[in-house]
């Protein structure tokens, strides 16, 4: 599976099932993900890559920021997730429920 920095993923396993995240670091079979709220860039969640549902949505801004060695703001991560996942709190996006709070 090809994973990319700045990619939108959905958790398939664990307490955070159906939660949308952005990949901020890749380490072998693990991805470090952040949602800009509970899991910030500075304290990302370590997830086994096989427990993440891949999407084909990638934030070019976040990816470029990470590749340049800079730190993306949590506000930027939240804005990207809100734009692509949280059209409304009750709506399912791409047949996957996401937590938006």
Order of alpha helices (4+ residues) and beta strands (2+ residues): beta-beta-beta-beta-beta-alpha-alpha
